[in-house]
Amino acid sequence: MNYADARRVATELEKLGYKSTARAEDADVIVLETCTVRQQSEDKAYGKLQNLRPLKEKHPDKTIAVMGCVVGVRGNEKLSAAFPFVDVFMEPSTDGKPLVSLLRQDDDLTLDLTETTQRHALMDGEVILPANERGKLISAPVSIVYGCSHACTFCIIPQKRGIERSRPIGEIAAEVRSLVAQGVKEVVLLGQIVDRYGYDVPDGPDLADLLRVINDIDGLQRIRFLTSHPNYMTDKILQAMAELPKVMPQIEVPIQAGNDEVLVNMKRGYTQADYRDLVERIHRIVPDAAVHCDIIVGFPGETAAQFQDTYNVLADLKLDKVHLARYSPRPGTVSARRLEDDVTDAEKRRRFHLIENLQKEISQERNNRWLSEIVEVLVEDKHKGSWRGRSPQNKLVFFDDPRNLKGELVQVKIEHAGPWSLSGTPADAQPEQPAAIETIPLTVL
């Protein structure tokens, strides 16, 4: 989501004649995109800002802008006081108008949430990628739902990104078409709860309807979407995945915890039995689907027995991938206000490593089934001399080939499987021919 937001701003700056540069020291304009989903992310943003202070003091003509969730949608008075050298603060999902206005010496530096959404409707019909990505970007994120209205007790996103707002199907389709025209082969449809797409529009289309429209766009090869919520992953969505050839069989659907009491404290709205049923339903409707989930360990009040329930659920379900996090209170969230962060850091780390080790074994087991199989890989780039891409199930695949295959769909025979990636050889690779042996006629006496 942050990348998609930053891309819009980069495009608007290029319209003014700016070009990207690799070093902040060489830039006339510096834009810092920020995230607050975890304390570490927020601390990193503040640290980067402090590092920029001397540069601004030395070169006061440079323009510094801060955007994203650290700014949020509820004003930036505290940030302005803490970082007075920053020229402009921009809320999440901006197209950069406050910055553009400043650079044009325009006094209109304010942009409310409604105007931001309206400007997206005008702008996103034709999205121009930044020059350094045009014709080079293989997979691109496309926001389809801004904000979130679900309000899990641990999550700061609703406060930072505002209420849930779905974009019109036509606007999204126009953006995808323009990305495809610039060389993009795959789009990742984004939403804080992506399967709630359309829920804020009475009698509006849902995610399944959107997938069918995007699937029909010529030139597009693959579609993914994230992140889903168990309560809204309907059979209609799963049926669309099963039927549409461009929609990849991979679902990001967090469980967060495997104990029902912890799930209630998180305000997730389902039980661990509900989640087990969902995974069974996914594999029944989309048999080859890979399921990824998120887990938070050490949530306030989580006992050793409750953590064991989470461990047991993962051991039973054997999901393809788990994104792990240790709980950290986010100021302003319900859990930070009402629940004591009573699990020690050492215990959080112990639980983290237990699940990390479990999932490593499970991922190895899941990946072993691809040995000797041929998988279709969308090639993204080169890494340490080898081509790198992803299978339909979003498995990272490496292979060697002298040809320029970036952006191509390549059939790869898997010869090695690790817990985090696969590697192999293109199925059309010509086997090496044994060297010819020169024969010398002999005369037998």
C-alpha positions as CSV (number, residue, x, y, z in Angstrom):
1,M,0.0,0.0,0.0
2,N,2.8,2.4,0.9
3,Y,4.6,1.6,-2.4
4,A,1.4,2.3,-4.4
5,D,1.0,5.7,-2.6
6,A,4.7,6.6,-3.1
7,R,4.4,5.7,-6.8
8,R,1.6,8.3,-7.3
9,V,3.7,11.0,-5.7
10,A,6.7,10.1,-7.8
11,T,4.6,10.3,-11.0
12,E,3.3,13.8,-10.0
13,L,6.8,15.0,-9.3
14,E,7.9,13.8,-12.7
15,K,5.1,15.8,-14.3
16,L,6.8,18.9,-12.8
17,G,10.1,17.9,-14.4
18,Y,11.8,16.2,-11.5
19,K,13.8,13.0,-12.0
20,S,14.7,10.4,-9.3
21,T,18.1,10.1,-7.8
22,A,19.7,7.4,-5.6
23,R,21.1,9.7,-2.9
24,A,19.2,12.1,-0.6
25,E,22.3,14.4,-0.7
26,D,21.8,14.9,-4.5
27,A,18.0,15.5,-4.3
28,D,16.2,18.8,-4.5
29,V,13.1,17.1,-3.1
30,I,13.1,14.3,-0.5
31,V,9.9,12.4,0.2
32,L,9.8,10.0,3.2
33,E,7.1,7.4,3.1
34,T,6.2,6.0,6.5
35,C,4.5,3.0,8.2
36,T,3.2,2.6,11.7
37,V,1.9,-1.0,11.6
38,R,4.7,-1.9,14.1
39,Q,6.7,0.2,16.6
40,Q,9.9,-0.8,14.7
41,S,8.6,0.8,11.5
42,E,7.6,4.0,13.3
43,D,10.9,4.2,15.1
44,K,12.7,3.8,11.8
45,A,10.8,6.7,10.2
46,Y,11.6,9.0,13.1
47,G,15.3,7.9,13.0
48,K,15.4,8.7,9.3
49,L,13.9,12.1,9.9
50,Q,16.5,12.9,12.5
51,N,19.2,11.9,10.0
52,L,17.7,14.3,7.4
53,R,17.8,17.3,9.9
54,P,21.5,18.1,9.3
55,L,21.1,17.9,5.6
56,K,18.2,20.3,5.7
57,E,20.2,22.7,7.9
58,K,23.1,22.6,5.5
59,H,20.9,23.0,2.4
60,P,17.7,24.9,3.5
61,D,16.7,25.1,-0.2
62,K,16.0,21.4,-0.2
63,T,12.3,20.4,0.2
64,I,11.5,17.6,2.7
65,A,8.1,15.9,2.7
66,V,6.7,13.2,5.0
67,M,3.8,11.1,4.0
68,G,2.0,7.9,5.1
69,C,0.7,6.5,8.3
70,V,3.0,8.4,10.7
71,V,1.2,11.5,9.5
72,G,-2.3,9.8,9.4
73,V,-5.6,11.5,8.7
74,R,-6.1,13.4,11.9
75,G,-3.7,16.2,11.6
76,N,0.0,16.6,12.2
77,E,0.4,19.3,14.8
78,K,2.7,17.1,17.0
79,L,4.9,16.1,14.1
80,S,5.2,19.7,13.0
81,A,6.4,20.6,16.4
82,A,8.8,17.7,16.6
83,F,10.2,18.2,13.1
84,P,9.9,21.9,12.2
85,F,12.4,21.5,9.3
86,V,9.9,19.3,7.4
87,D,8.2,21.5,4.7
88,V,5.0,19.5,4.2
89,F,3.2,16.5,5.7
90,M,0.9,14.4,3.6
91,E,-1.8,11.9,4.7
92,P,-1.9,8.3,3.5
93,S,-3.3,7.5,0.0
94,T,-2.3,11.0,-1.2
95,D,-1.4,11.9,-4.8
96,G,1.0,14.5,-3.6
97,K,-1.1,17.7,-4.1
98,P,0.2,19.4,-0.9
99,L,3.8,18.9,-2.1
100,V,3.1,19.8,-5.7
101,S,1.3,23.0,-4.5
102,L,4.4,23.9,-2.4
103,L,6.8,23.3,-5.2
104,R,4.6,25.5,-7.5
105,Q,4.6,28.2,-4.8
106,D,0.8,27.6,-4.3
107,D,-0.7,28.5,-1.0
108,D,-3.2,25.6,-1.2
109,L,-1.4,23.1,1.1
110,T,-4.4,21.4,2.6
111,L,-6.3,18.4,1.2
112,D,-9.0,16.7,3.1
113,L,-10.0,13.0,2.8
114,T,-12.9,13.6,0.5
115,E,-10.9,15.6,-1.9
116,T,-8.1,13.0,-1.9
117,T,-10.5,10.3,-3.0
118,Q,-12.0,12.6,-5.7
119,R,-8.6,13.4,-7.1
120,H,-7.8,9.7,-7.2
121,A,-10.9,9.2,-9.3
122,L,-9.6,11.8,-11.8
123,M,-6.0,10.7,-11.7
124,D,-6.2,6.9,-11.6
125,G,-7.9,6.4,-14.9
126,E,-4.4,6.9,-16.5
127,V,-1.5,6.0,-14.2
128,I,1.9,6.8,-15.4
129,L,4.7,4.9,-13.8
130,P,7.9,6.7,-12.7
131,A,10.5,6.8,-15.5
132,N,12.8,4.3,-13.7
133,E,10.0,1.7,-13.6
134,R,8.3,2.2,-16.9
135,G,8.8,-0.8,-19.1
136,K,10.7,-2.5,-16.2
137,L,8.1,-3.2,-13.5
138,I,6.7,-6.7,-13.7
139,S,4.4,-6.8,-10.7
140,A,2.5,-3.7,-9.5
141,P,0.3,-3.1,-6.5
142,V,-3.1,-1.5,-7.1
143,S,-5.1,-0.2,-4.2
144,I,-8.8,-1.1,-4.4
145,V,-9.9,-0.3,-0.8
146,Y,-8.6,2.7,1.1
147,G,-8.7,2.7,4.9
148,C,-10.4,0.2,7.3
149,S,-13.5,0.2,9.5
150,H,-13.0,-3.2,11.2
151,A,-10.9,-1.9,14.2
152,C,-9.1,-5.0,15.6
153,T,-7.9,-4.0,19.1
154,F,-4.2,-4.2,18.2
155,C,-4.4,-2.3,14.9
156,I,-3.7,1.4,14.4
157,I,-4.6,1.4,10.6
158,P,-8.2,2.6,11.0
159,Q,-7.0,5.7,12.9
160,K,-4.1,6.4,10.5
161,R,-5.8,5.6,7.1
162,G,-9.4,6.5,7.8
163,I,-12.6,4.7,7.2
164,E,-13.1,2.1,4.5
165,R,-13.6,3.4,1.0
166,S,-13.9,1.2,-2.1
167,R,-12.8,2.5,-5.5
168,P,-15.1,2.1,-8.5
169,I,-14.5,-0.9,-10.7
170,G,-14.1,1.2,-13.8
171,E,-11.4,3.3,-12.2
172,I,-9.5,0.3,-11.0
173,A,-9.8,-1.4,-14.4
174,A,-8.5,1.8,-16.1
175,E,-5.5,1.8,-13.8
176,V,-4.7,-1.8,-14.5
177,R,-5.0,-1.3,-18.3
178,S,-2.6,1.7,-18.1
179,L,-0.1,-0.4,-16.1
180,V,-0.3,-3.3,-18.6
181,A,0.4,-0.8,-21.4
182,Q,3.6,0.1,-19.6
183,G,4.9,-3.4,-19.3
184,V,3.3,-4.7,-16.1
185,K,2.4,-8.4,-16.2
186,E,0.9,-8.9,-12.8
187,V,-1.2,-6.8,-10.5
188,V,-1.7,-7.2,-6.7
189,L,-5.0,-5.8,-5.6
190,L,-4.7,-4.2,-2.2
191,G,-6.9,-3.5,0.8
192,Q,-6.4,-3.6,4.5
193,I,-9.3,-6.1,4.3
194,V,-9.4,-6.7,0.6
195,D,-12.3,-9.2,0.6
196,R,-14.5,-6.4,2.1
197,Y,-14.2,-4.6,-1.3
198,G,-17.6,-3.1,-2.1
199,Y,-19.1,-3.6,1.3
200,D,-19.3,0.2,1.8
201,V,-21.3,0.6,-1.4
202,P,-25.0,-0.4,-1.1
203,D,-25.8,-3.1,-3.6
204,G,-22.4,-2.6,-5.1
205,P,-20.0,-5.1,-6.7
206,D,-17.8,-7.4,-4.5
207,L,-14.3,-8.7,-4.9
208,A,-15.4,-11.6,-7.0
209,D,-17.1,-9.2,-9.5
210,L,-14.0,-7.1,-9.6
211,L,-11.8,-10.2,-10.2
212,R,-13.9,-11.2,-13.2
213,V,-13.5,-7.7,-14.8
214,I,-9.8,-7.5,-14.2
215,N,-9.3,-11.1,-15.6
216,D,-10.7,-9.9,-18.9
217,I,-8.0,-7.2,-19.4
218,D,-5.9,-8.1,-22.4
219,G,-2.1,-8.4,-21.8
220,L,-2.4,-9.0,-18.1
221,Q,-1.1,-12.4,-17.1
222,R,-1.6,-12.7,-13.3
223,I,-3.8,-11.3,-10.6
224,R,-3.2,-11.6,-6.8
225,F,-5.0,-9.9,-3.9
226,L,-4.3,-9.3,-0.2
227,T,-4.9,-9.1,2.7
228,S,-8.1,-11.1,3.4
229,H,-10.1,-11.5,6.6
230,P,-11.6,-14.9,7.4
231,N,-15.1,-13.5,8.0
232,Y,-15.4,-12.2,4.4
233,M,-13.7,-14.9,2.4
234,T,-16.9,-16.1,0.7
235,D,-17.5,-19.1,-1.5
236,K,-18.2,-16.7,-4.3
237,I,-14.7,-15.3,-4.1
238,L,-13.2,-18.7,-3.9
239,Q,-15.2,-19.9,-6.9
240,A,-14.0,-16.9,-8.9
241,M,-10.4,-17.9,-8.0
242,A,-11.1,-21.5,-9.2
243,E,-12.6,-20.4,-12.5
244,L,-10.5,-17.4,-13.6
245,P,-7.2,-18.4,-15.2
246,K,-5.4,-15.2,-14.3
247,V,-6.3,-15.2,-10.6
248,M,-3.4,-17.0,-8.8
249,P,-4.2,-19.8,-6.3
250,Q,-2.7,-18.1,-3.2
251,I,-4.6,-16.5,-0.3
252,E,-3.3,-14.3,2.5
253,V,-5.8,-14.8,5.3
254,P,-4.5,-14.1,8.8
255,I,-5.7,-16.1,11.9
256,Q,-3.5,-14.0,14.3
257,A,-4.0,-16.4,17.2
258,G,-5.3,-20.0,17.6
259,N,-7.1,-19.5,21.0
260,D,-10.7,-18.3,21.1
261,E,-10.3,-16.1,24.2
262,V,-7.3,-14.3,22.6
263,L,-9.3,-13.9,19.4
264,V,-12.1,-12.2,21.3
265,N,-9.6,-9.9,23.0
266,M,-8.2,-9.1,19.5
267,K,-11.8,-8.4,18.3
268,R,-11.3,-10.7,15.3
269,G,-14.9,-12.0,15.1
270,Y,-14.2,-15.7,14.5
271,T,-13.1,-18.8,16.4
272,Q,-10.2,-21.1,15.7
273,A,-12.7,-23.7,14.5
274,D,-14.1,-21.2,12.0
275,Y,-10.6,-20.7,10.7
276,R,-10.0,-24.4,10.4
277,D,-13.3,-24.7,8.4
278,L,-12.2,-21.9,6.2
279,V,-8.9,-23.5,5.3
280,E,-10.8,-26.8,4.5
281,R,-13.2,-24.8,2.3
282,I,-10.3,-23.1,0.5
283,H,-8.7,-26.4,-0.3
284,R,-12.0,-28.0,-1.4
285,I,-12.9,-25.2,-3.8
286,V,-9.3,-24.3,-4.9
287,P,-7.4,-27.6,-4.4
288,D,-4.0,-26.3,-5.4
289,A,-4.2,-23.0,-3.3
290,A,-1.4,-21.9,-1.1
291,V,-2.6,-20.4,2.2
292,H,-0.5,-17.8,4.0
293,C,-1.4,-16.3,7.4
294,D,-0.3,-13.8,10.1
295,I,0.4,-14.7,13.7
296,I,0.9,-12.3,16.7
297,V,2.6,-13.9,19.7
298,G,2.6,-12.5,23.2
299,F,-0.7,-10.6,22.9
300,P,-1.8,-9.1,26.3
301,G,-3.0,-11.9,28.6
302,E,-1.9,-14.7,26.3
303,T,-1.0,-17.7,28.6
304,A,1.4,-20.5,27.8
305,A,-1.7,-22.8,27.2
306,Q,-3.3,-20.3,24.9
307,F,-0.1,-19.9,22.9
308,Q,0.0,-23.7,22.7
309,D,-3.4,-23.6,21.0
310,T,-1.9,-21.4,18.3
311,Y,1.0,-23.7,17.9
312,N,-1.3,-26.7,17.6
313,V,-3.5,-25.0,15.0
314,L,-0.5,-24.3,12.8
315,A,0.9,-27.8,13.3
316,D,-2.5,-29.3,12.2
317,L,-3.2,-27.0,9.2
318,K,0.3,-27.0,7.7
319,L,-0.1,-23.7,5.9
320,D,2.4,-22.7,3.2
321,K,3.7,-19.5,4.9
322,V,3.3,-17.7,8.2
323,H,4.2,-14.0,8.8
324,L,5.2,-13.8,12.4
325,A,5.2,-10.8,14.8
326,R,5.8,-10.2,18.4
327,Y,3.0,-8.0,19.9
328,S,4.0,-4.4,20.5
329,P,1.4,-1.9,21.8
330,R,0.5,0.8,19.3
331,P,-0.4,4.1,21.1
332,G,-4.1,4.9,20.6
333,T,-5.3,1.3,20.0
334,V,-7.8,-0.4,22.2
335,S,-5.3,-3.0,23.3
336,A,-2.8,-0.3,24.4
337,R,-5.4,1.6,26.4
338,R,-7.2,-1.3,28.0
339,L,-4.9,-4.4,28.2
340,E,-1.7,-4.8,30.0
341,D,1.3,-5.8,27.9
342,D,2.1,-8.5,30.5
343,V,4.0,-11.1,28.4
344,T,7.7,-10.5,28.8
345,D,9.9,-9.7,25.8
346,A,11.9,-12.9,26.5
347,E,8.8,-15.0,26.5
348,K,7.6,-13.3,23.3
349,R,10.9,-14.2,21.6
350,R,10.7,-17.8,22.9
351,R,7.2,-18.2,21.4
352,F,8.3,-16.5,18.2
353,H,11.2,-18.9,17.7
354,L,9.0,-22.0,18.5
355,I,6.6,-21.1,15.7
356,E,9.4,-20.0,13.4
357,N,11.1,-23.4,13.8
358,L,7.7,-25.2,13.4
359,Q,6.9,-23.3,10.2
360,K,10.3,-23.9,8.8
361,E,9.7,-27.7,9.0
362,I,6.2,-27.3,7.5
363,S,7.3,-25.1,4.7
364,Q,10.0,-27.6,3.8
365,E,7.4,-30.3,3.8
366,R,5.0,-28.3,1.6
367,N,7.8,-27.3,-0.8
368,N,9.1,-30.9,-1.2
369,R,5.9,-31.8,-3.1
370,W,7.1,-29.6,-6.0
371,L,10.3,-31.7,-6.5
372,S,10.4,-33.0,-10.1
373,E,7.3,-31.0,-11.0
374,I,7.1,-28.4,-13.7
375,V,5.9,-25.0,-12.5
376,E,5.1,-21.9,-14.4
377,V,7.3,-19.0,-13.2
378,L,6.7,-15.3,-13.9
379,V,10.3,-14.0,-14.1
380,E,10.8,-10.7,-12.2
381,D,14.5,-10.0,-12.1
382,K,18.0,-11.4,-11.6
383,H,19.4,-12.1,-8.1
384,K,23.1,-13.0,-7.7
385,G,23.3,-14.1,-11.3
386,S,20.2,-16.3,-11.4
387,W,16.7,-15.5,-12.7
388,R,14.2,-15.0,-9.9
389,G,10.4,-15.3,-10.2
390,R,7.3,-16.7,-8.6
391,S,5.0,-19.7,-9.2
392,P,1.2,-19.4,-9.2
393,Q,1.3,-20.3,-5.5
394,N,3.7,-17.4,-4.9
395,K,6.7,-19.7,-4.3
396,L,10.0,-18.0,-5.0
397,V,11.8,-19.9,-7.8
398,F,15.4,-19.5,-9.0
399,F,16.9,-20.8,-12.2
400,D,19.8,-20.2,-14.6
401,D,19.4,-19.4,-18.3
402,P,21.5,-17.3,-20.6
403,R,18.4,-15.8,-22.3
404,N,16.8,-12.5,-21.3
405,L,13.6,-13.8,-19.7
406,K,12.5,-10.9,-17.6
407,G,8.7,-10.6,-17.7
408,E,8.3,-14.0,-19.4
409,L,6.3,-17.0,-18.2
410,V,8.8,-19.9,-18.0
411,Q,8.2,-23.5,-17.3
412,V,10.7,-24.6,-14.7
413,K,11.4,-28.2,-13.6
414,I,12.0,-28.1,-9.8
415,E,15.2,-29.9,-8.8
416,H,15.8,-28.5,-5.3
417,A,13.3,-27.4,-2.5
418,G,14.2,-25.4,0.5
419,P,11.8,-24.0,3.1
420,W,11.8,-20.6,1.6
421,S,12.4,-21.1,-2.1
422,L,12.6,-23.6,-5.0
423,S,15.2,-23.9,-7.8
424,G,15.4,-25.8,-11.0
425,T,16.0,-25.7,-14.8
426,P,13.8,-24.4,-17.6
427,A,11.9,-27.3,-19.1
428,D,12.9,-26.3,-22.6
429,A,16.6,-26.1,-21.8
430,Q,18.7,-28.2,-24.2
431,P,20.6,-31.0,-22.4
432,E,24.3,-30.8,-22.9
433,Q,25.6,-33.1,-25.6
434,P,28.6,-35.3,-24.8
435,A,31.8,-34.2,-26.5
436,A,32.5,-36.1,-29.7
437,I,35.3,-38.7,-29.4
438,E,37.7,-38.7,-32.3
439,T,38.4,-42.3,-33.5
440,I,41.7,-43.4,-35.0
441,P,41.7,-46.5,-37.2
442,L,44.0,-49.2,-35.9
443,T,45.7,-52.0,-37.8
444,V,45.9,-55.2,-35.9
445,L,49.0,-57.2,-36.7
